[in-house]
Amino acid sequence: MNTEQELLENDIEEYLRVHENKDMLRFLTCGNVDDGKSTLIGRLLHDSKLIFEDHMEAIKKDSKKFNTTDGEFDLALLVDGLQSEREQGITIDVAYRYFATEKRKFIIADCPGHEQYTRNMATGASNCDLAIVMIDARYGVQTQTKRHTYIASLLGIKHIIVAVNKMDLVGYSQEEYRKIKDDYRAFVSSLNIPDVRFVPISALNGDNVVNRSDAMDWYPGATLITLLETVKVTDHKNRSDFRLPVQYVTRPNLDFRGFCGTVAGGVINVGDVITALPSGKTSTVKAIVTADGELQSATVGQAITLTLNDEIDISRGDVIVRSNKLATVSDHFTATIVWMSEAALQPGKEYELKLASKNIYGRIDNINYRIDVNTLEHSDEDEVKLNEIASCNVITNGPVVIDTYDKVPGTGSFVVIDRLTNITVGAGMITHTQVATNGDVKVVREYTIAEQELNALIRKNYPEWGCKEI
């Protein structure tokens, strides 16, 4: 069988076909600041011979000014592109890199390790299948290591590779590696992460990254790149609960009205019976239109335009679902919130919430408990500070279409926006579609559409009544 290099030289069309059909793995690197995340990615690209000569020359030139190592060039500069990143030797923004081997294609998100930029890490992790958690062998498992691992578990990442880096600085000690391995396993045992693997490496020297290390012949496992090429990432996408958050209504002429959006969950077929939420109006799918023409069906991740057989009122922010798999319509829910602002979360303060394509005002009714990322214990708190994580009850000013995050992430997540500064101050994952009190779910009865509208009207015109139900 021809290698990729031979195909590239002799049959470019076959090469492109093979490349297009490769499996894709999205992963991120995370961990404490200075654990070597950017250097690891640079080493992966360098040892896989995936850096162009002109790029390498530019890195060598920049290394004379910004080099944080004693080598000829600083591999971290391949991904730390911002001036402030190079001056400080840290990652600030999420940097994305794309590369491929003969077995797989990869998209890497290099996430910052500094506590101040935890929000950037959460952004980078939101679309990844696997996380590489970096640990400095000199210092072991630290607070930021635990915080990033916990956020990865919140975001549904099921596969983690723990890369114990800088083994050269501890004399390639097997004892140190085992101690870190035991400490991390003890922490992660209570999290919902079924696949955790470990590999001792030196990103600076290249030990066990792409090539095996002679200095760690006591390690019998695979190199990091081999783990990345062979890990079997289960498709966790929900293909049973169809959700299409409507982003735009297109009306190019009198004969066409389409509802555009990206499928957040499930599968839709021409002829399926759908319901528009929160209105509750029903119809059937007439056509599924895409940039490549009409389809008979569409699934998660596809950008589509639906046309219907009936003229019903659907606007941006509504969600189209299959009538046999309805979502929850409610103005109360419980969520785990990662707070991302210097100003603490204030229960009772009105924020703007963005859920899928819906923007609505709401408030954090109360904080159920704060989660200690070191011990995973729950504690009662009156506020949530920067980078802290808490379970909160949320009340919106009107009905919203929601699912739990583990069911449909696209309709089970939201961001919290400060109304005055327009800055994103929090990110939330819905855990219960009803309100939880002291950890126990308090069932809120299902509203009819008319009751939802009436309740919203009561809250608007008679705020002194509180959040009452009819």
N, C-alpha and C positions, 0 to 999 in steps of 0.2 A: 504494500500500500504506500502511495506517495506521501512524503512529509509535506507540511504546509509550505516550507521553503521551496520545494520542488514545484508544488502547485502554483505558487506565486510567480515563479519564473516561467512556467510552461503553459499553465491553464488558469488564467486569471478569473474566468467565469466560474470554474469549479471551486477555486479558492474562496470566492465571495459566497458561493452557495454553502460551502462547509462552514464558513465563518458565521453566516446568518443563522444557521440551524444549531449553533452551539448553545448549551445551557448557560443561563445568566445567573450570577451570584452577586447580590448587593451586600456589602459588609462595611462596618465602620471600625475605626480604631478609637479607643477611649481609655481613660485611666487618669492618674494624677499628672499634674504638670511636671515636665522633665522626665517622664518615664520612657521617652524615646519613640513616640508614635510617628512623628514625621520622618524620623531617621529610618524606621522600619519600612515605611512605604517607599522611601528612596532606595533602600536596599533591595526590596522586592523588584522594583523596576530596573535597577542597575544590574543585578545578578541574573535577571531574566532576559537581559539584553534588549530592553524595550525603551531605551533612551536614545534619541537621535544625537548625532555627533555635534551638531551646532548647539543643541540644548546643553550637552555636557560641557562644551567649551564655555558657555555662558555661566554655568554653575561654578566652574573652576575659577572664572574671573570674579564672580560675586563672593566666592569663598575667601578671597584675599582680604575682603572688607568685613564680611559678616561671620566668618568661620567660628563655630563654637567648639570645634574639635581640633585635634593636632594633625589631622590627615590632610591629604592633598586637596580634598574638596569636602564640603559639608553636604551630606545627602539630604538633610532636612530642608535645604533650600529648594528642593524640587517641588515641595508642596507649600512651604511657608513663603508666600509671594508678596504679602503686604509689607511695606516699609517698616511699620511698627513691629511686625512679627520678627523680622530679621534683626532689628536693633535689639530687641529684648530676648530673642531666642525662644519665644513661645508661640503657640498657635492661638489665634484669636477668633478668626472666622472659620467656618466649615469649608474645607477645600476638597473638591471632588477630582478623582483621577480615574481614567479608563484604561484598562489593558486586557490582554487576552493571552492565554497559553494555548497549546494544541488541544487541551481538553475542555477549557471553559473560558467564558468572558466574565469580566469583573468590573464593577463600579465600586470604588472605594470612597468613603466619606472620612476624611481625617478631621476628627473633632477635637476642640480645645480641651485641655485638662484643667485649666485654671478655674477655680470655683466661681469666679465672676462671670464666666461664660458658659455656665451650666445650661442656660437656655439654648445656646447654639448646639450643644451636644444633643439635647432632646430633639431639636429640629433635624439634625443629621441622622438620628436613630429611627425616625418615624417611618422611613421607607426601606429599612434594611432587614435582611433575613438572618444575618449573623453578626456577632460583635467580637472583635478581638480586644480583650481587656489586657492592657499593658500593666505590668507590675515591675518596679525597680527592685532587683534582687537584694540591694543593700537595705531597703526600708520595708519591704514586705507589703502586706495589705494595709492600705490607708483609707481615710474617710472618703476621699474622692473616688477611690476604687469601688467602695461599697455603694456610694451614691449613683455612680454611673451604671453599676450592675443592676441596682434596683430600678432605675429609670428604664433600662433595657428590658427588664422583666415586665414593667408596667406597659411598655409599648408593644408587648407581644413577641419579643425576640426569643426564640426557643433554642438557639444554638450559640454557644460561647466557646471561644478558644482563649485560654489564659496564656499569654506569652510572658514568661518570666524573663525579663530583659536584663542586660548588663551583667550576665553571668561571668564575664571576664573580670569584673571588678570584685567578685567574691571568690576568685580562684577556681571557677567552674565547680563549685562545691555542690555535690549531690545532696548533702545534708540540708543546706540552705534551701535548695529547690523543694525538697520534701516538706520542710516546715511551712513554706509559703503555700504549697499545695494543700496541706492539711488545714491551714487557717482559712483559706478561701472556700474549701469544701464545707467547712463548718458554717460559714456565713450563708452560702448559697443554698444550703440544704432545705431551707424553708421557703424558697422562692420557686415559682413555676417555670423552671428552666430545665427541661429533661436531658439536654445534651451539653455537657461541659467537658472540654478536653484541655490538656496542659502540654506546653512545649517550652523547654529552656532554650533561650536564644541569646545572641549578642548581635543586635542590629548593626552596631558600628563595625564589627569585624565580619559579619555574615554567617556566624555559627548557627546552623539549623534553621536558617531562613529559606534559602533556596538549596544550598548545599549542606550536606551533613557535616557535623563538627567532629574533628578528630580529638578535640580536647574534652568532649563529653561522650566518650564511648560507652559510658554507663547508661545513657538514655537509649532505650530500644525502640522508641516510637518514630513516627514519620516527621519530616520537616514541615515547616509552616505552610509552604506552598503546596505540598502534597496533601495536607489536611484541607486546604481551601479547594483544591481540585476534586477531592473525593467525598467531601461531606455531603450527605444526602439531605437536602433541605426540603422538608415536607411543605406542600402547597397548603397554606392555612387559609386561603381565601374562601370566603363564604359564597358558595355558588347556588344556594337554595333560596336565600332571602333577597329578592331583587330590590335594589334601591337606586333611584336616579334623582339626585338633587338637581333641580332645574337651575341652570346658571343664566340662561338667556332664552327668550322667546323670539324666534325668527319669523318674519312675515314679508318675504320678498315680493309676493304678488297676492292677488285676491284668492288664488286657488291653493295656497300653501301656508300652513301654520305649523311650525315645528318647535319642539321643546328640546333644547340642547343641554348637554351635561356629560359628565364622565361617570360611568357606572361604578357605584361604590360597593355593590354587592349583588350576588346572584346572577341569573341568566334571564334574558327576555327574548321572546320569539314573536314573530308576526302572527297576529291572531289572538295573542294572550289577552285575558281580561285584566285591566289595570284599575287602580284607584289612585286618585290624586289626593294627597294629604297636605294640610289638615281639612280641606273642604269635604272630603268623602265622596266626591263625584266619581263615577265610573265610566269606562269606555273600553274599547278594544284597540290593539295596536294595528294600524293600517300599514305602516312601513317603518323600517329602520334605515336611516340615511347616514352615510359616513362620507369622508373625503374620497374614499376609494369606490364609492357606489353604494347601492342598496344591499343589505344583508338580510338573511332569514332569521338570524339570531345574533345576540351580542352578550358579552360577559364582562366580568370585573376588569376595570382599567381601561376599557374602550371608550373613546369619545364619540358620542352618537347624537343624532337628532331623531326624536320619535314624532311621527304623525299619527293622529288618532282618527277613528271613524266618526266621532261625535265632537261637536263644538262645545268644549267645557272650559271654564275659566281656570287657567293655571298660570302662575306668575313666578318670577325669580324667587327662590327661597322655598318654594313648595317641593315636595318629594313625590315622585311617581313610584308606586309599588305594585306588585302583583296582588290581585284581590284575595288570593288564598294564603298570602303571607304578609299580613299587615304589620306595619311598625307601630310603636306606641306614640300617641299624641298626648302630651302632658305639659304642664307648666311647673312641675316639681320633679326634681331628680337628684340623685346623690352621685358625686364624682370625686375621684382622686385628683387633686390639683397640685401641679408643680409651680411654685411661685417664683417669678422672674424679675421682680422689681425691688429697688432699694426701699421704696415705701411699702410698709407692711399691708397685707390683705386686711381690709376692714369689713367685718360683717355688717350688713345693713346698707353699705354704700352701693350706689347704683353704678354698674359697669356696663359696657357694651360687650355682648357675647356673639361670637361668630361660630355657628354650627353649620358645617357643610357650606351651602350657598346662602344661608339665612343669617341676617344680622338683626339682633334684637336686644333690647335692654333687659337687665335683670340684676339680681343681687345674690350675694352669699348670705343665706338666711342664718346659718350658724356653722361653726366648726365642730364636727363630731370628735375628731382627735388628730393630733399630729403624729407622724411616723418618724421615729428615730432611725436614721439610715445605718447607724452603727449596730444597734441591737434589734431593729425592726419592732421595738416595743411601741405601744400607743400611749400618748399622754394628753391630758386635757389642756388646751391652750385657748387664749382669747384672741390671738392674732397669729398670722403666718408670715414669717420674714423671708428675705431673699434666699433662694435655693432650698427652702424647706418644702416638705411634701405633707399634705393633709387631706383627710376625707371631709368633704363639706356638703351640706345641703344647699341646692341652688333653686331659686325661684325666678322664673322669667315673667315678663310683663304680658305675655300672651302664649298661646299653645305652640309648641315646637314638635317636630317629628324626630324621634330619637330611638336609638337602640343601645344596648350595652356595648362597650368597646370590644370585649372579647367576641361578640357576635358579628358586628359590622363596624370596623374601625372608622370608616368614612362618615357614618352617622352617629357614632358613639364618642366622638371627640370634639373639642371646641377650644377656642382661645379666648382669653379675657383681655379686653382692651380698656385702657383708661380713657374716659370720655373727654377729659380736658386736654391731655397731651397726645392722644391717639397712638400711644405706645402699647405694644403687647406686653402685658404684665403677668400673664399666667397661661398655663396650658392644662386642660382637663381631660380625663378619661372617665366616661360615665360607667359607674359600677352597678347602679340600680335605677330603673326607670320610675321608681317611686321614691319617696323620701325615706331616709334611714334615720333613726333616732337612737343614739348611744350604741351604734353597731347593729341594732335590730331593725329590720325593714318594717316600716309602718305602711300598710297597703292603702293606697289612695284609689278610691273607686274610679272606674272608667267613666269618662265624660262622653256625652254625645256632643256632636259639633255645636249644636245650639247652646248647650250648657257651658261649653268652653267660651263661646263668644259672650255669653251673659256674665260669666265669672270675671272675664277680662274687663267688661264694662263696669261691673261693681267695684273692682279694685281701682280703676281709673277715677271714677266719680266719687267714690266714698272710701278714700284711703284710711279714714279713722276707724273703719270697721275691721281693719286688718285683712289678712288673706283668708277670707271665709269661703266656704263652699255652700252652694245652694242644695 
